[in-house]
């Protein structure tokens, strides 16, 4: 090795050691500031409204807690649940506290928290706190950091919150099965002292996930590797997703977590741009936040986006991977776009009286036929796409919801469809428009 290369290597090694020392020092500071006596919290438990803006989980709930001797106490119950993905389709899933996904857990930096986990499943399980700083024995990896929680048992997890941000929790025992069955949820830690740029009017949490649920069946298939056919936000697919409601001028944060088995999701918001403000590694400095209209949320990651609700209307928020805004897709169908099917349909219907060929001019027609009662669907299944909107049929389903912005809200309940001011809706051209067009 040349002398200059040796010097470079020495600099790199020294820098690595320095980084390691800095990280160790930071962790030590966290421990001294927040941990103290492991049995006694050093800071009083954070309170909603007083200390932070509570998170809202559309189609979901917050996990309740109570304070016992200065410790926030939570209880998660793992159990089998009948879950509705959208009206007309249910699944026999695994989740927590009677819902899929599990309730969102909220705490404040510096809180001492204790989470009891009761296992009412037929299989052993654990809970891993994804991205969270905690003692190794609380990490929730079955067989490695703890014994699995057997059916009927209750385990206790306890630590002092040493960070703020958007995190997740999920089973870390037989993950391919248990996560595919729905065992996951969001976990939010608020900063103890909130800078002005952190404060928002509306704070939403959305878990992105994917499932395999074949028409006519009720049990999600945990063996699926790539052809997932139900794509969800908070375990619901459109038209079963609750809208995100905001008042014009509200500052909004949307926390996106992705525990899909295989797919990243590019989440796109119409009508606004936002700043990517945080990852599951922490909040980005204001100088490092960047403007976007689409954010890629990789598997196992979270992203916080923040923006001002600046335009009235019903604005889509959806995954921009086009097959992720569909339900129970027929991957093996031949491409029949543009094919004249009348003759084929007549011949096939002699053998199958209820047969209806689909797809000559796209997939949107399928949902419309079903909605109008012209085409039966298998038990426990949804049309490939959508539901009716205020003007026509919305040909999207799956990972799709709406941001509803209004200037005249008196509550954050769903205000219904947006009433457009006259002259602000795209429309069929007039005779005058036709004359102008002919001159171009």
Order of alpha helices (4+ residues) and beta strands (2+ residues): alpha-beta-beta-beta-beta-beta-beta-beta-beta-alpha-beta-beta-beta-beta-beta-beta-beta-beta-beta-beta-beta-beta-alpha-alpha-beta-beta-beta-alpha
